[in-house]
Amino acid sequence: MPNDPNRNSNWARYIELLRGGWAVIRAVIPFNSDQEELFTEDNPGVVEGVDGVMSVSVTNAAGAPTEAERQSVTAFVTFLAGGFISSPFDMRKYVGGNVYIPAAWTNADIGFKVAPTLGGTYEILHDDNGNIVQSTVGAAATDEVYAFPPELMAARFVRLWSQLAGVNVVQVAERIMVYELKS
């Protein structure tokens, strides 16, 4: 691609802002002779229909490489004494997370109930085969950390569910569980 700073200046500005990581572009990309050279051996991007993935590097004002910072949150949910479902949390901005099982935990696995709205009806999350999506915790796994399963990443609002084989398991006392989410 020729190094003409005036050529394709909108792309050049966009790429300048994205330097340093992977950028996923979901837009109609006009593909004409002026832009044909945007994706070359020297600039290994990929265009497929309306989806393009471009590898670019990010630099700071001094020109040094930087890492993109991921958003994260650490918070807690509560199981009330005599309850089997936690307070809800919002997964909208996140793609992964962990839950910390407290030392005092009534023997149960963690299932997930999800809803598209905060006040909506929370339904049991199943995988593609119809199985309950869960973290197998049981009684022996207290003071441990469990990663959220990948099936949970498409959910908006989530409640943790104390259960064994799909049957509610009541927590005998209030349980506060720390969770963390990453974008």
C-alpha positions in Angstrom: 0.0 0.0 0.0 1.5 3.3 -1.0 2.3 5.6 2.0 0.2 8.5 0.7 -1.2 10.2 3.8 -4.1 11.8 1.9 -5.2 8.5 0.3 -8.1 6.8 2.1 -7.8 9.3 5.1 -10.9 8.1 6.9 -9.5 4.5 7.1 -6.1 5.9 8.1 -7.7 7.9 11.0 -9.8 4.9 12.1 -6.8 2.6 12.0 -4.7 5.2 13.9 -7.3 5.1 16.7 -7.3 1.3 16.8 -3.5 0.6 16.8 -2.3 -2.2 19.0 -4.9 -5.0 19.2 -7.6 -6.8 17.2 -10.4 -4.7 15.9 -13.6 -6.3 14.7 -15.3 -4.2 12.1 -19.0 -4.8 11.5 -19.8 -2.5 8.7 -20.3 -2.4 5.0 -16.8 -1.9 3.6 -16.8 -0.4 0.1 -14.3 -2.3 -1.8 -12.9 -0.4 -4.8 -9.5 0.1 -6.3 -8.6 2.9 -3.8 -9.3 0.6 -0.8 -8.2 -2.7 -2.5 -4.7 -2.2 -1.2 -5.8 -1.6 2.4 -5.4 -5.3 3.1 -2.1 -6.5 1.8 0.9 -8.6 3.0 2.1 -5.5 4.9 -1.3 -5.0 6.4 -2.9 -8.5 6.9 -6.5 -7.7 7.4 -9.4 -9.9 6.3 -12.6 -8.8 4.7 -15.5 -11.3 4.5 -18.8 -9.8 3.3 -19.8 -7.2 5.8 -17.5 -8.6 8.6 -13.9 -7.6 8.6 -11.2 -8.4 11.1 -8.1 -6.3 11.1 -4.9 -6.8 13.2 -3.5 -3.4 14.2 -1.1 -2.3 16.9 -1.9 0.3 19.5 0.7 3.0 20.5 0.6 5.7 23.1 1.3 9.4 22.4 5.1 8.7 22.7 4.8 5.9 20.1 5.4 3.1 22.5 3.2 -0.1 22.3 0.4 -0.3 24.8 -2.0 -3.0 25.9 -5.8 -2.5 25.6 -7.3 -2.4 29.1 -10.2 -4.8 29.7 -13.2 -3.7 31.7 -13.7 -5.6 34.9 -16.0 -5.6 37.9 -15.9 -7.4 41.3 -19.1 -7.4 43.2 -21.3 -9.8 45.2 -24.7 -11.6 45.1 -26.7 -12.8 48.0 -28.6 -16.0 48.6 -31.1 -15.2 51.4 -31.4 -17.7 54.3 -33.9 -20.4 53.1 -33.4 -19.3 49.5 -32.0 -21.1 46.4 -31.6 -18.2 44.0 -29.2 -15.3 44.2 -29.8 -11.6 43.5 -29.3 -10.8 39.8 -26.3 -9.3 38.0 -25.8 -7.8 34.5 -23.5 -9.6 32.0 -24.1 -7.0 29.2 -20.5 -5.7 29.0 -18.7 -8.9 29.9 -17.6 -12.1 28.3 -16.1 -14.1 31.2 -16.1 -14.3 35.0 -15.6 -16.3 38.2 -17.6 -17.0 41.3 -16.1 -17.6 44.7 -17.8 -20.3 46.8 -18.0 -19.3 50.5 -16.7 -21.5 53.3 -20.2 -22.0 54.5 -22.1 -23.5 51.6 -24.9 -26.0 51.7 -24.1 -29.0 49.4 -25.2 -27.8 46.0 -24.0 -27.2 42.5 -24.4 -23.7 40.9 -26.8 -23.5 38.0 -27.7 -20.4 36.1 -31.1 -18.7 35.5 -31.1 -16.0 32.9 -33.5 -13.3 31.6 -33.4 -10.6 28.9 -34.6 -7.9 31.4 -33.8 -7.3 35.1 -37.4 -7.8 36.1 -38.1 -10.6 33.6 -38.8 -14.3 34.2 -35.5 -16.1 34.9 -35.3 -19.4 33.1 -32.9 -22.3 33.6 -29.9 -22.0 31.1 -29.4 -25.2 29.0 -26.7 -26.0 26.6 -27.2 -27.1 23.0 -27.9 -30.7 24.1 -30.6 -29.7 26.6 -28.3 -30.2 29.7 -28.5 -27.8 32.6 -25.5 -25.4 32.4 -23.8 -25.6 35.8 -20.6 -25.5 37.8 -20.3 -28.8 39.8 -19.5 -27.6 43.3 -21.0 -30.0 45.8 -20.1 -29.9 49.5 -16.4 -30.4 49.4 -15.7 -27.4 47.2 -16.0 -24.5 49.6 -13.5 -21.6 49.5 -12.9 -22.3 45.9 -13.3 -20.3 42.7 -15.2 -21.5 39.6 -15.1 -20.0 36.1 -18.4 -19.2 34.5 -19.2 -21.6 31.7 -19.0 -20.3 28.1 -22.8 -20.8 27.6 -23.4 -18.0 30.1 -21.6 -15.3 28.0 -24.6 -14.6 25.7 -26.9 -14.0 28.7 -27.9 -10.5 29.8 -29.2 -10.8 33.4 -28.1 -13.8 35.5 -29.0 -15.3 38.8 -27.0 -18.1 40.4 -29.1 -21.1 41.3 -28.4 -23.5 44.2 -29.4 -26.9 42.9 -28.6 -30.5 42.5 -29.7 -32.3 39.3 -32.2 -29.5 38.6 -33.8 -29.6 42.0 -33.7 -26.5 44.2 -31.3 -26.7 47.2 -32.1 -24.3 50.0 -29.2 -22.5 51.6 -29.7 -22.8 55.4 -28.2 -19.4 56.1 -27.6 -16.2 54.1 -24.7 -16.7 51.6 -22.8 -13.8 50.1 -20.8 -14.8 47.1 -18.2 -12.7 45.4 -18.1 -12.7 41.6 -15.9 -11.0 39.1 -16.6 -10.2 35.4 -14.1 -9.3 32.6 -14.8 -7.8 29.2 
